[in-house]
Amino acid sequence: MIAVAPVTAGPPRVAYAVGRATGGAVVRNRVRRRLRAAVRDVSAMLRPGHAYLVSVRPGARDLTQSEMKNAIGEILGELHREPRR
């Protein structure tokens, strides 16, 4: 899940929420590092002046790096898609 909120001007800000259900500290930190890398790969989709919260479920530890990147890219695409009229 990714939540987004407009904030003041400036670069996009990203925070990560990886709960204890994901695993021990080593597993959670590994997932967090992989999330940061995936977000960095799709950083062109982040809007300046917005804050993002990336929250994952325990199954995220089993995703490959490309699956994680694709999932984040799809979610960001949906978040910033213009509403249909």
KANORVEN-V526529 format. One line per field, one symbol per residue. psi: psi as a letter, one per 20 degrees, with the letter a starting at -180 (. if undefined). Layout:
# KANORVEN-V526529
psi: ???
This chain:
# KANORVEN-V526529
psi: qpqqpparqaqqppqpoorhiharhggghgggghgggghhhkhhippqjqpqoopqrhihiiqrhhggggggggghghhjppqq.
